[in-house]
C-alpha cells in the first residue's frame, strides 16, 4: 500500500478511485492471464490488500489452498516504515514449494516494491500477480492488469464510502 496524498505533498494530487465493480472486473481479467500461467497448487495472498483479489482468483482458478503472509509497512497511512512480517508463510505451503508445485502470490498493488521484495525473497520461484502496478514495483511482479503512475494514490473500494466529489474544474463556465 502506498502513502496517500496529503496536504503537504508536492505537486498535483492524482487519485484513482476504484469501485467494487471495477475491481472485480480487473481481478477477473488478471485471472484470465493467470489461467495460462497455471495450474497453481496454492495461493499466498499478501494481507490485507491481497485478501479480496486472492478470493476472486482462487474461485476462478479453483485453488483451494490459500495462505496469507501478513506484512505491515504503513502504520498510519502517511509514512512507510520498516517492513514487519507479522505472520509468515505456513509449513504446508513451503512444503508444496519443496515438491516443485506452482505457488501464486497475489496482492492488490505493487507500489515501491519493498513489500514485494520481502515476499519474493521467501518464495523466489512463485508466480507473483497484482491487480495494479506502479513503475518502481512493476519489475517484481510477473502479471498485472493496470499500471498507474508512481505519484497516483489508488482508493480501493474497501477504503472508501460514497460521498460528494466536487467537479475537477470548479468556478463554473
N, C-alpha and C positions, 0 to 999 in steps of 0.2 A: 504494500500500500504506500502511496506517495504522500508527501506533505500537501495538505490542501492549501489553496491560495489564502493569503492573509492580507490585511490592510497594509502591512509593511513590505509585502512582496514587490520587487521591482517589475516594471513593465506591465503590459495588459494582462488581465486575468482571463485565462482561457478555461472554459468549462465545457465538459462533455457529459451532459446528463443522459443516463441510460435507463429506460423504462424496463419493467419486468418482461413485457412482450419482446422488446428488442434484445434483451439479454438472453432470453430463451431461444430466439431465432439465431443469434450469434453463436450460442453454445451448441445448438444443433448443427450449424454449419461447421463448427470445429469438429464435431463428432463425425460428420461425413468424411472429413480429411483423415481423421484418426482411424476410421474403419480400414482404410488402405494400409495403414502402418501396423495394424494388429495382426493377430489377436493378442490381447493383453490378459494376463492371469490375475493382475491386481492393479488397483489404483491407489496412489498415495496422494492425498489432497493436502495442500498447504493451508492450514487454518489461519484465519477464519474465512478469508475470501474465496478459497478453493472449495468450500463445502457445497455451495449451490451448483456450480458447474460440474463438480465431481458427481453429484447425484444425477444430473441430467445425462452426463456421459456414461455413467455406469448403467443406467436404464437402457440407453440406446445401443450400447455395445454388449449388453448382457454380462457385465462383470459383477461378480458377487462379493469378491474380496475387496473391501475398501478400508484403507488405513489412513490415519492422519499423522502429520508431523506438525506440531504446534510451535510456531516461531513468532516471536514478537520483536519489533524494532521501533514501532511508533507507539509510544505510551500515551501521548497527549494530542495526537493528530497534528502536531505542529513541527516537532523536531524528531528526526530519526536518531535513535541512539544506538547502542551496541546491540547486536543480534543476540537474542536469548532463545535457546532451544528449551522449550518448556516440556515437550514430550517428543521423544524420538520415534523412529520407525520400529515397529514391533518385530520380534524374532521370527514370526511366521512369514512375514513379507521378506525379510532379509534371507530366510531360507529359500524362498522362491528364487531370489536373485542368485543364490549359490547353485541352484539347479538349472540356471540358464533360462528361466522363464521370463517373459517380457513383462515389465512393470511400466506403468504410465503415471507420470506426475502431472497433477492438474492444479492450476491456480487461476484466479480471475485475471490477474495482471502481472506482467513483469515490468518493473519501473527502473530503478537504478541497477538492478541485478544483484544486490547484496544478499537478499534472501535466497534468490535462485542459486547463487554460487554455493551457499551452505548446503542446499539440498542436492545440487549436482555433485558436490564432494562426497555426500553419503551414498548416492545412487548414480554413479557416473555413466552407467550403461542404460539407464532408464530413458524412455522417450518422454520429453518434457513438453507439455502443451499449456498454453494460456489463451484466454479469450482475447485479451488485448495486450499490446506490447508497445513499449516506448523504446526509442533508439538505443539508450545506454544498456538496457537489459536484453534486447532482442537477440544478440548473438548466443545467449544462453539457452534459448528455447528452440525446439525442433519444429513446432507447429503453433501457429496463432492465426487469428482471423483478421483483426483490425489493428493497424498501427496508428498511434496518436503521437503528437509532438511531446517532447520531454517536459515542456512547460504547461501541459494541459492536465487539469485535475479531472478525473473521472468520478462522477457522482453515481454510485451504484444504487439500484432501487432499494436495497435493504438499509441504506444510509440516509434516505430522503423520505419526504412526505409531500403531499400535494400542497402547494402554496402559490400565491400570485407571483408572477415574474414580470417585472417592468419591461417595456419594449427596449430593444437594443438601442434604438435611436429615440431618445426622449426629447420633448420640446415641440413635438408635432409639426408637421407640414407634409 
